[in-house]
Amino acid sequence: MRDGGVRPAGEPSAPVAAGVALLGCLFGLGVIVHEYRDTVRVFPAATALAGFLLLLTLGVGYLLPRRIRPVVAPPHAGSIACVAWGMTAATGCAILANTGLGGIWAKTRGVDFADRWGAAVTAPVNEETLKLCGLLILALIGSAMIRAPIDGWVFGALVGLGFQVMENLLYALNTILLDGATDPGASVDASFAARVGITGWGSHWAMSAVAGTGVGYLVARDGRPLARRVSVALGCWLLAMGMHWFFNAPLPPGWRGMLARVGVDFVVAMLVYRSARRHYLARFREVAAEEAGTGAIRPEEAELLPRRAGRRQVRNGRPRPVRVLIGEIEEAQLALVAGRIPRADPSEPARSERLREEIATLRAHLRARPAAGRGRPTESPGGSATPGGA
């Protein structure tokens, strides 16, 4: 089955947007290398340890948001691009922006204010904006990437994950210096435990997921007025900045305050996810039910199609050629529904008709094959929800 179950749509702005993304990533990576190359050269073993620990975090963090995306995971290409933007472009540019704005606070409000509140009034504006730029660029590269708010949530979480992993690596290197370089390995372990095991549950991934939901709402072709979509997108961006401010603010103090801040951000992100997921599944089931009239998706198939386990259940226990055909039918059905999720996509009618014809052709091929172990054709599934059945 093709990744994501959707056919990507070309965009006239895609080459320019991809070029901007590449330049941004290279520039950000250059800034990071310039700022930390000496520390890496002096502490290579500790850097390798930090990199190894954070690669484990990246692996787990990459799987989770993609796994909880309803129906199918998003394409790997877009997912990896989001992580790369967060790790390089957003992080590198944030280093420069935070340094500049932090200096302004120190000069205008005093050193004490900058030490106590600098992170809370600097990072939310710079970092949430830079991470959001990656999602906007992704939307320009391909409209098939972000079709609904839930896609923005998932891709936003992946951008935040990339930023979070790189920031944790840089913080681990800074911790070595702050501890006087007496035990670099212990400094890395302590930083990893604090920033991954404790604060990582409500950090950048959560903030960017909320902001990304707004991008998904903005770019979705659902027929809603532009003013409403812009307002929702701005609201989500401001909410993400508010979450970031609360995360960095020294109130409430102490470790209990930190746990409270992490918990609040986690809950907010998951509430936004739950709302986006519910609306997406409702629209998915609505489209699947409408397709019953065309014969492309039958009622029993519509029940199983949104669930990964349900689709596997239909394919299991059949000969490989039959499984392949069923998988192709499911893929075309998923592409059909995904293409109709946006209500106002001008290219949707022609694309949907082609997919319906493809599904009908695949059903005909499937009916021509005998059902393994049943001694009768698959067009008489005996009540089974086989996509090729009657």
C-alpha positions as a Markdown table, in Angstrom:
| # | Residue | x | y | z |
|---|---|---|---|---|
| 1 | Met | 0.0 | 0.0 | 0.0 |
| 2 | Arg | 1.3 | 3.4 | -0.8 |
| 3 | Asp | 2.5 | 5.5 | 2.1 |
| 4 | Gly | -0.4 | 7.5 | 3.5 |
| 5 | Gly | -2.9 | 6.0 | 1.0 |
| 6 | Val | -3.2 | 9.3 | -0.9 |
| 7 | Arg | -2.1 | 10.5 | -4.3 |
| 8 | Pro | 0.1 | 13.6 | -4.0 |
| 9 | Ala | -1.0 | 16.6 | -5.9 |
| 10 | Gly | 1.5 | 18.8 | -7.7 |
| 11 | Glu | 1.7 | 22.5 | -6.7 |
| 12 | Pro | 3.1 | 25.3 | -8.9 |
| 13 | Ser | 4.9 | 26.7 | -5.9 |
| 14 | Ala | 6.5 | 23.4 | -4.9 |
| 15 | Pro | 9.9 | 23.8 | -6.5 |
| 16 | Val | 10.4 | 27.3 | -5.0 |
| 17 | Ala | 9.1 | 26.2 | -1.6 |
| 18 | Ala | 11.4 | 23.1 | -1.6 |
| 19 | Gly | 14.3 | 25.3 | -2.5 |
| 20 | Val | 13.5 | 27.7 | 0.4 |
| 21 | Ala | 13.2 | 24.7 | 2.8 |
| 22 | Leu | 16.6 | 23.3 | 1.7 |
| 23 | Leu | 18.3 | 26.7 | 2.0 |
| 24 | Gly | 16.7 | 27.2 | 5.4 |
| 25 | Cys | 17.9 | 23.8 | 6.6 |
| 26 | Leu | 21.4 | 24.3 | 5.4 |
| 27 | Phe | 21.6 | 27.8 | 6.9 |
| 28 | Gly | 20.3 | 26.5 | 10.3 |
| 29 | Leu | 22.7 | 23.6 | 10.3 |
| 30 | Gly | 25.6 | 25.9 | 9.5 |
| 31 | Val | 24.7 | 28.1 | 12.5 |
| 32 | Ile | 24.6 | 25.1 | 14.8 |
| 33 | Val | 27.9 | 23.8 | 13.6 |
| 34 | His | 29.5 | 27.2 | 13.9 |
| 35 | Glu | 28.3 | 27.7 | 17.5 |
| 36 | Tyr | 29.1 | 24.2 | 18.8 |
| 37 | Arg | 32.0 | 22.8 | 16.8 |
| 38 | Asp | 34.5 | 23.7 | 19.5 |
| 39 | Thr | 32.5 | 22.0 | 22.2 |
| 40 | Val | 32.1 | 18.9 | 20.1 |
| 41 | Arg | 35.8 | 18.8 | 19.3 |
| 42 | Val | 36.7 | 19.0 | 23.0 |
| 43 | Phe | 34.1 | 16.5 | 24.3 |
| 44 | Pro | 33.7 | 14.0 | 21.4 |
| 45 | Ala | 32.8 | 11.0 | 23.7 |
| 46 | Ala | 30.1 | 13.0 | 25.6 |
| 47 | Thr | 28.7 | 14.3 | 22.3 |
| 48 | Ala | 28.5 | 10.8 | 20.9 |
| 49 | Leu | 26.7 | 9.7 | 24.1 |
| 50 | Ala | 24.2 | 12.6 | 23.9 |
| 51 | Gly | 23.6 | 11.9 | 20.2 |
| 52 | Phe | 23.0 | 8.2 | 20.8 |
| 53 | Leu | 20.5 | 8.9 | 23.6 |
| 54 | Leu | 18.7 | 11.5 | 21.6 |
| 55 | Leu | 18.5 | 9.3 | 18.5 |
| 56 | Leu | 16.6 | 6.8 | 20.5 |
| 57 | Thr | 14.2 | 9.6 | 21.5 |
| 58 | Leu | 13.9 | 10.7 | 17.9 |
| 59 | Gly | 13.1 | 7.1 | 16.8 |
| 60 | Val | 10.3 | 6.7 | 19.4 |
| 61 | Gly | 9.0 | 10.2 | 18.9 |
| 62 | Tyr | 8.9 | 9.8 | 15.2 |
| 63 | Leu | 6.7 | 6.7 | 15.5 |
| 64 | Leu | 4.2 | 7.9 | 18.0 |
| 65 | Pro | 2.5 | 10.9 | 16.3 |
| 66 | Arg | 2.4 | 9.0 | 13.0 |
| 67 | Arg | 0.8 | 6.0 | 14.7 |
| 68 | Ile | -2.0 | 8.0 | 16.4 |
| 69 | Arg | -2.9 | 9.7 | 13.1 |
| 70 | Pro | -6.3 | 8.2 | 12.4 |
| 71 | Val | -6.8 | 5.8 | 9.4 |
| 72 | Val | -3.3 | 5.9 | 7.9 |
| 73 | Ala | 0.1 | 7.4 | 8.8 |
| 74 | Pro | 1.2 | 10.5 | 6.9 |
| 75 | Pro | 3.8 | 10.1 | 4.1 |
| 76 | His | 7.4 | 9.5 | 5.2 |
| 77 | Ala | 8.7 | 12.2 | 2.9 |
| 78 | Gly | 6.7 | 14.9 | 4.6 |
| 79 | Ser | 7.3 | 13.5 | 8.1 |
| 80 | Ile | 11.1 | 13.4 | 7.6 |
| 81 | Ala | 11.1 | 16.9 | 6.1 |
| 82 | Cys | 9.3 | 18.3 | 9.2 |
| 83 | Val | 11.8 | 16.7 | 11.5 |
| 84 | Ala | 14.7 | 18.0 | 9.5 |
| 85 | Trp | 13.3 | 21.5 | 9.5 |
| 86 | Gly | 12.8 | 21.4 | 13.2 |
| 87 | Met | 16.3 | 20.1 | 13.8 |
| 88 | Thr | 18.2 | 22.4 | 11.5 |
| 89 | Ala | 16.4 | 25.5 | 10.1 |
| 90 | Ala | 14.2 | 26.3 | 13.1 |
| 91 | Thr | 16.9 | 25.5 | 15.7 |
| 92 | Gly | 19.7 | 27.3 | 14.0 |
| 93 | Cys | 17.7 | 30.5 | 13.3 |
| 94 | Ala | 16.3 | 30.4 | 16.8 |
| 95 | Ile | 19.8 | 30.6 | 18.2 |
| 96 | Leu | 20.4 | 33.8 | 16.3 |
| 97 | Ala | 17.0 | 35.3 | 17.0 |
| 98 | Asn | 17.0 | 34.4 | 20.7 |
| 99 | Thr | 20.5 | 35.8 | 21.2 |
| 100 | Gly | 19.5 | 39.1 | 19.6 |
| 101 | Leu | 16.1 | 39.5 | 21.4 |
| 102 | Gly | 17.7 | 38.4 | 24.7 |
| 103 | Gly | 20.3 | 41.2 | 24.4 |
| 104 | Ile | 17.5 | 43.7 | 23.8 |
| 105 | Trp | 15.7 | 42.6 | 26.9 |
| 106 | Ala | 18.9 | 42.9 | 28.9 |
| 107 | Lys | 19.6 | 46.4 | 27.7 |
| 108 | Thr | 16.0 | 47.7 | 28.0 |
| 109 | Arg | 14.7 | 45.9 | 31.0 |
| 110 | Gly | 17.9 | 45.0 | 32.9 |
| 111 | Val | 20.0 | 41.9 | 33.5 |
| 112 | Asp | 17.8 | 40.6 | 36.3 |
| 113 | Phe | 14.6 | 40.7 | 34.2 |
| 114 | Ala | 16.5 | 39.0 | 31.3 |
| 115 | Asp | 17.8 | 36.3 | 33.6 |
| 116 | Arg | 14.4 | 35.6 | 35.2 |
| 117 | Trp | 11.9 | 36.3 | 32.3 |
| 118 | Gly | 14.1 | 36.3 | 29.2 |
| 119 | Ala | 13.3 | 32.7 | 28.1 |
| 120 | Ala | 9.6 | 33.3 | 28.7 |
| 121 | Val | 9.3 | 36.5 | 26.6 |
| 122 | Thr | 11.9 | 35.5 | 23.9 |
| 123 | Ala | 11.5 | 31.8 | 22.9 |
| 124 | Pro | 7.7 | 31.7 | 22.4 |
| 125 | Val | 7.7 | 34.4 | 19.7 |
| 126 | Asn | 10.9 | 33.3 | 17.9 |
| 127 | Glu | 10.7 | 29.5 | 18.1 |
| 128 | Glu | 7.0 | 29.0 | 17.5 |
| 129 | Thr | 7.1 | 31.3 | 14.5 |
| 130 | Leu | 10.2 | 29.5 | 13.0 |
| 131 | Lys | 8.7 | 26.1 | 13.6 |
| 132 | Leu | 5.4 | 27.2 | 12.0 |
| 133 | Cys | 7.2 | 28.4 | 8.9 |
| 134 | Gly | 8.2 | 24.8 | 8.2 |
| 135 | Leu | 4.6 | 23.7 | 8.1 |
| 136 | Leu | 3.6 | 26.6 | 5.9 |
| 137 | Ile | 6.4 | 25.6 | 3.5 |
| 138 | Leu | 5.2 | 22.0 | 3.6 |
| 139 | Ala | 1.7 | 23.1 | 2.6 |
| 140 | Leu | 3.2 | 25.0 | -0.3 |
| 141 | Ile | 5.2 | 22.0 | -1.5 |
| 142 | Gly | 2.1 | 19.7 | -1.7 |
| 143 | Ser | -1.5 | 20.2 | -0.8 |
| 144 | Ala | -2.0 | 16.4 | -0.4 |
| 145 | Met | 0.3 | 16.6 | 2.6 |
| 146 | Ile | -2.0 | 18.6 | 4.8 |
| 147 | Arg | -5.7 | 18.0 | 4.0 |
| 148 | Ala | -7.2 | 18.6 | 7.5 |
| 149 | Pro | -6.4 | 19.9 | 10.9 |
| 150 | Ile | -5.3 | 16.5 | 12.1 |
| 151 | Asp | -2.6 | 16.5 | 9.5 |
| 152 | Gly | -1.4 | 19.8 | 10.8 |
| 153 | Trp | -1.3 | 18.4 | 14.3 |
| 154 | Val | 0.8 | 15.4 | 13.3 |
| 155 | Phe | 3.3 | 17.3 | 11.2 |
| 156 | Gly | 3.5 | 20.1 | 13.8 |
| 157 | Ala | 4.4 | 17.5 | 16.4 |
| 158 | Leu | 7.1 | 16.2 | 14.1 |
| 159 | Val | 8.6 | 19.7 | 13.6 |
| 160 | Gly | 8.5 | 20.2 | 17.3 |
| 161 | Leu | 10.1 | 16.8 | 17.9 |
| 162 | Gly | 13.0 | 17.7 | 15.6 |
| 163 | Phe | 13.5 | 21.0 | 17.4 |
| 164 | Gln | 13.2 | 19.3 | 20.8 |
| 165 | Val | 15.8 | 16.7 | 20.0 |
| 166 | Met | 18.4 | 19.1 | 18.6 |
| 167 | Glu | 17.8 | 21.6 | 21.5 |
| 168 | Asn | 18.2 | 18.7 | 24.0 |
| 169 | Leu | 21.5 | 17.9 | 22.4 |
| 170 | Leu | 22.7 | 21.4 | 22.6 |
| 171 | Tyr | 21.5 | 21.8 | 26.2 |
| 172 | Ala | 23.5 | 18.6 | 27.1 |
| 173 | Leu | 26.6 | 20.2 | 25.6 |
| 174 | Asn | 26.0 | 23.4 | 27.6 |
| 175 | Thr | 25.4 | 21.4 | 30.8 |
| 176 | Ile | 28.9 | 19.9 | 30.4 |
| 177 | Leu | 30.4 | 23.5 | 30.5 |
| 178 | Leu | 28.1 | 24.6 | 33.3 |
| 179 | Asp | 29.2 | 21.7 | 35.4 |
| 180 | Gly | 32.8 | 22.6 | 34.9 |
| 181 | Ala | 33.5 | 19.6 | 32.6 |
| 182 | Thr | 34.2 | 17.5 | 35.7 |
| 183 | Asp | 32.2 | 14.5 | 34.5 |
| 184 | Pro | 30.9 | 15.1 | 30.9 |
| 185 | Gly | 29.1 | 11.7 | 30.8 |
| 186 | Ala | 27.2 | 12.4 | 34.0 |
| 187 | Ser | 26.2 | 15.8 | 32.8 |
| 188 | Val | 24.8 | 14.4 | 29.6 |
| 189 | Asp | 22.9 | 11.7 | 31.6 |
| 190 | Ala | 21.4 | 14.3 | 33.9 |
| 191 | Ser | 20.4 | 16.6 | 31.1 |
| 192 | Phe | 18.8 | 13.7 | 29.2 |
| 193 | Ala | 16.9 | 12.5 | 32.2 |
| 194 | Ala | 15.5 | 16.0 | 32.9 |
| 195 | Arg | 14.7 | 17.1 | 29.4 |
| 196 | Val | 13.4 | 13.8 | 28.0 |
| 197 | Gly | 12.1 | 11.9 | 31.0 |
| 198 | Ile | 10.4 | 14.9 | 32.8 |
| 199 | Thr | 9.9 | 18.0 | 30.6 |
| 200 | Gly | 9.8 | 16.2 | 27.3 |
| 201 | Trp | 6.2 | 15.2 | 27.8 |
| 202 | Gly | 4.9 | 18.8 | 27.3 |
| 203 | Ser | 7.7 | 20.5 | 25.4 |
| 204 | His | 8.1 | 21.6 | 21.8 |
| 205 | Trp | 6.2 | 18.8 | 20.2 |
| 206 | Ala | 3.0 | 19.7 | 22.1 |
| 207 | Met | 3.3 | 23.5 | 21.3 |
| 208 | Ser | 4.0 | 22.9 | 17.6 |
| 209 | Ala | 1.2 | 20.3 | 17.3 |
| 210 | Val | -1.3 | 23.0 | 18.5 |
| 211 | Ala | 0.1 | 25.6 | 16.1 |
| 212 | Gly | 0.1 | 23.0 | 13.3 |
| 213 | Thr | -3.6 | 22.3 | 13.8 |
| 214 | Gly | -4.2 | 25.9 | 12.9 |
| 215 | Val | -2.2 | 25.5 | 9.7 |
| 216 | Gly | -4.2 | 22.4 | 8.9 |
| 217 | Tyr | -7.4 | 24.4 | 9.4 |
| 218 | Leu | -6.1 | 27.3 | 7.3 |
| 219 | Val | -5.0 | 25.3 | 4.2 |
| 220 | Ala | -7.8 | 22.7 | 4.2 |
| 221 | Arg | -10.1 | 23.3 | 1.2 |
| 222 | Asp | -13.3 | 22.9 | 3.2 |
| 223 | Gly | -15.3 | 25.9 | 1.9 |
| 224 | Arg | -15.1 | 27.9 | 5.1 |
| 225 | Pro | -14.5 | 31.7 | 4.7 |
| 226 | Leu | -10.9 | 32.7 | 4.6 |
| 227 | Ala | -11.4 | 35.1 | 7.5 |
| 228 | Arg | -12.5 | 32.3 | 9.7 |
| 229 | Arg | -9.7 | 30.0 | 8.7 |
| 230 | Val | -7.1 | 32.8 | 9.3 |
| 231 | Ser | -8.6 | 33.6 | 12.7 |
| 232 | Val | -8.5 | 29.9 | 13.8 |
| 233 | Ala | -4.9 | 29.6 | 12.6 |
| 234 | Leu | -3.8 | 32.7 | 14.4 |
| 235 | Gly | -5.6 | 31.5 | 17.5 |
| 236 | Cys | -3.8 | 28.2 | 17.5 |
| 237 | Trp | -0.4 | 30.0 | 16.9 |
| 238 | Leu | -1.1 | 32.3 | 19.9 |
| 239 | Leu | -2.2 | 29.4 | 22.0 |
| 240 | Ala | 1.1 | 27.6 | 21.2 |
| 241 | Met | 3.0 | 30.7 | 22.2 |
| 242 | Gly | 1.0 | 30.9 | 25.4 |
| 243 | Met | 1.9 | 27.3 | 26.1 |
| 244 | His | 5.5 | 28.1 | 25.5 |
| 245 | Trp | 5.4 | 31.1 | 27.7 |
| 246 | Phe | 3.8 | 29.1 | 30.5 |
| 247 | Phe | 6.4 | 26.4 | 30.0 |
| 248 | Asn | 9.4 | 28.8 | 30.3 |
| 249 | Ala | 7.9 | 31.2 | 32.9 |
| 250 | Pro | 9.3 | 30.9 | 36.5 |
| 251 | Leu | 5.8 | 30.6 | 37.9 |
| 252 | Pro | 4.9 | 28.5 | 39.7 |
| 253 | Pro | 8.4 | 27.9 | 41.1 |
| 254 | Gly | 10.2 | 24.7 | 41.9 |
| 255 | Trp | 10.0 | 21.2 | 40.5 |
| 256 | Arg | 6.3 | 20.9 | 41.3 |
| 257 | Gly | 5.7 | 24.0 | 39.2 |
| 258 | Met | 7.6 | 22.5 | 36.4 |
| 259 | Leu | 5.6 | 19.3 | 36.5 |
| 260 | Ala | 2.4 | 21.4 | 36.5 |
| 261 | Arg | 3.5 | 23.3 | 33.4 |
| 262 | Val | 4.5 | 20.2 | 31.6 |
| 263 | Gly | 1.2 | 18.5 | 32.5 |
| 264 | Val | -0.9 | 21.5 | 31.4 |
| 265 | Asp | 0.9 | 21.7 | 28.0 |
| 266 | Phe | 0.5 | 17.9 | 27.5 |
| 267 | Val | -3.3 | 18.1 | 28.3 |
| 268 | Val | -3.9 | 21.0 | 26.0 |
| 269 | Ala | -2.1 | 19.3 | 23.1 |
| 270 | Met | -4.1 | 16.1 | 23.6 |
| 271 | Leu | -7.4 | 17.9 | 23.8 |
| 272 | Val | -6.7 | 19.6 | 20.5 |
| 273 | Tyr | -5.7 | 16.2 | 19.1 |
| 274 | Arg | -8.9 | 14.6 | 20.3 |
| 275 | Ser | -11.0 | 17.4 | 18.7 |
| 276 | Ala | -9.1 | 17.2 | 15.4 |
| 277 | Arg | -9.3 | 13.4 | 15.4 |
| 278 | Arg | -13.0 | 13.4 | 16.1 |
| 279 | His | -13.8 | 15.8 | 13.3 |
| 280 | Tyr | -11.6 | 14.0 | 10.8 |
| 281 | Leu | -13.2 | 10.6 | 11.5 |
| 282 | Ala | -16.7 | 12.1 | 11.3 |
| 283 | Arg | -15.9 | 13.5 | 7.8 |
| 284 | Phe | -14.2 | 10.3 | 6.8 |
| 285 | Arg | -17.2 | 8.2 | 7.7 |
| 286 | Glu | -19.5 | 10.7 | 6.0 |
| 287 | Val | -17.6 | 10.5 | 2.7 |
| 288 | Ala | -17.4 | 6.7 | 2.9 |
| 289 | Ala | -21.1 | 6.5 | 3.4 |
| 290 | Glu | -21.7 | 8.7 | 0.4 |
| 291 | Glu | -19.6 | 6.4 | -1.7 |
| 292 | Ala | -22.0 | 3.5 | -1.0 |
| 293 | Gly | -24.2 | 5.0 | -3.6 |
| 294 | Thr | -21.5 | 4.8 | -6.3 |
| 295 | Gly | -20.5 | 1.2 | -5.3 |
| 296 | Ala | -16.9 | 2.2 | -4.7 |
| 297 | Ile | -17.2 | 1.6 | -0.9 |
| 298 | Arg | -19.8 | -0.8 | 0.3 |
| 299 | Pro | -21.4 | -0.4 | 3.8 |
| 300 | Glu | -19.5 | -3.3 | 5.4 |
| 301 | Glu | -16.3 | -1.9 | 3.9 |
| 302 | Ala | -17.0 | 1.6 | 5.3 |
| 303 | Glu | -17.1 | 0.1 | 8.8 |
| 304 | Leu | -13.7 | -1.4 | 8.5 |
| 305 | Leu | -11.9 | 1.1 | 6.3 |
| 306 | Pro | -11.0 | 3.7 | 9.0 |
| 307 | Arg | -9.4 | 1.0 | 11.2 |
| 308 | Arg | -5.9 | -0.4 | 10.5 |
| 309 | Ala | -6.8 | -3.6 | 12.3 |
| 310 | Gly | -10.0 | -3.9 | 10.3 |
| 311 | Arg | -8.2 | -3.6 | 7.0 |
| 312 | Arg | -5.6 | -6.2 | 8.1 |
| 313 | Gln | -8.4 | -8.5 | 9.1 |
| 314 | Val | -9.9 | -8.5 | 5.6 |
| 315 | Arg | -6.5 | -9.4 | 4.1 |
| 316 | Asn | -5.4 | -12.1 | 6.6 |
| 317 | Gly | -5.7 | -15.7 | 5.7 |
| 318 | Arg | -5.9 | -15.3 | 1.9 |
| 319 | Pro | -3.4 | -16.2 | -0.8 |
| 320 | Arg | -0.8 | -13.6 | -1.6 |
| 321 | Pro | -2.2 | -12.5 | -5.0 |
| 322 | Val | -5.6 | -12.0 | -3.3 |
| 323 | Arg | -4.1 | -10.0 | -0.4 |
| 324 | Val | -2.3 | -7.8 | -2.9 |
| 325 | Leu | -5.5 | -7.1 | -4.8 |
| 326 | Ile | -7.5 | -6.4 | -1.7 |
| 327 | Gly | -4.7 | -4.1 | -0.5 |
| 328 | Glu | -4.8 | -2.2 | -3.8 |
| 329 | Ile | -8.6 | -1.8 | -3.5 |
| 330 | Glu | -8.2 | -0.5 | 0.1 |
| 331 | Glu | -5.5 | 1.9 | -1.1 |
| 332 | Ala | -7.7 | 3.3 | -3.8 |
| 333 | Gln | -10.7 | 3.6 | -1.4 |
| 334 | Leu | -8.5 | 5.4 | 1.1 |
| 335 | Ala | -7.3 | 7.7 | -1.7 |
| 336 | Leu | -10.9 | 8.3 | -2.8 |
| 337 | Val | -12.0 | 9.3 | 0.7 |
| 338 | Ala | -8.9 | 11.3 | 1.5 |
| 339 | Gly | -9.3 | 13.3 | -1.7 |
| 340 | Arg | -12.9 | 14.1 | -0.8 |
| 341 | Ile | -12.1 | 15.2 | 2.8 |
| 342 | Pro | -11.6 | 18.8 | 1.6 |
| 343 | Arg | -15.1 | 20.0 | 0.5 |
| 344 | Ala | -13.9 | 22.7 | -1.9 |
| 345 | Asp | -11.0 | 21.1 | -3.9 |
| 346 | Pro | -11.6 | 21.9 | -7.5 |
| 347 | Ser | -9.7 | 18.9 | -8.8 |
| 348 | Glu | -11.6 | 16.5 | -6.7 |
| 349 | Pro | -14.5 | 15.4 | -9.0 |
| 350 | Ala | -12.2 | 14.2 | -11.9 |
| 351 | Arg | -9.8 | 12.5 | -9.5 |
| 352 | Ser | -12.6 | 10.8 | -7.6 |
| 353 | Glu | -14.1 | 9.4 | -10.8 |
| 354 | Arg | -10.8 | 8.0 | -11.9 |
| 355 | Leu | -10.4 | 6.2 | -8.5 |
| 356 | Arg | -13.9 | 4.8 | -8.7 |
| 357 | Glu | -13.1 | 3.3 | -12.1 |
| 358 | Glu | -9.9 | 1.9 | -10.7 |
| 359 | Ile | -11.8 | 0.3 | -7.8 |
| 360 | Ala | -14.3 | -1.2 | -10.2 |
| 361 | Thr | -11.4 | -2.7 | -12.3 |
| 362 | Leu | -9.7 | -4.1 | -9.3 |
| 363 | Arg | -12.9 | -5.7 | -8.1 |
| 364 | Ala | -13.3 | -7.4 | -11.5 |
| 365 | His | -9.8 | -8.8 | -11.2 |
| 366 | Leu | -10.5 | -10.0 | -7.7 |
| 367 | Arg | -13.8 | -11.7 | -8.6 |
| 368 | Ala | -11.9 | -13.7 | -11.3 |
| 369 | Arg | -9.7 | -15.3 | -8.7 |
| 370 | Pro | -10.7 | -18.4 | -6.7 |
| 371 | Ala | -10.9 | -18.0 | -2.9 |
| 372 | Ala | -8.2 | -20.0 | -1.3 |
| 373 | Gly | -9.6 | -22.9 | 0.8 |
| 374 | Arg | -13.2 | -22.1 | -0.1 |
| 375 | Gly | -13.6 | -23.7 | -3.5 |
| 376 | Arg | -15.7 | -20.7 | -4.8 |
| 377 | Pro | -15.0 | -17.3 | -6.2 |
| 378 | Thr | -14.3 | -14.3 | -3.9 |
| 379 | Glu | -17.4 | -12.6 | -5.3 |
| 380 | Ser | -19.4 | -14.8 | -2.9 |
| 381 | Pro | -17.7 | -14.0 | 0.4 |
| 382 | Gly | -20.4 | -15.5 | 2.6 |
| 383 | Gly | -20.9 | -12.3 | 4.5 |
| 384 | Ser | -17.3 | -11.4 | 4.7 |
| 385 | Ala | -16.3 | -7.8 | 4.3 |
| 386 | Thr | -14.0 | -8.6 | 1.4 |
| 387 | Pro | -13.6 | -5.5 | -0.8 |
| 388 | Gly | -14.0 | -7.7 | -3.9 |
| 389 | Gly | -17.2 | -9.4 | -2.6 |
| 390 | Ala | -20.7 | -8.8 | -3.8 |
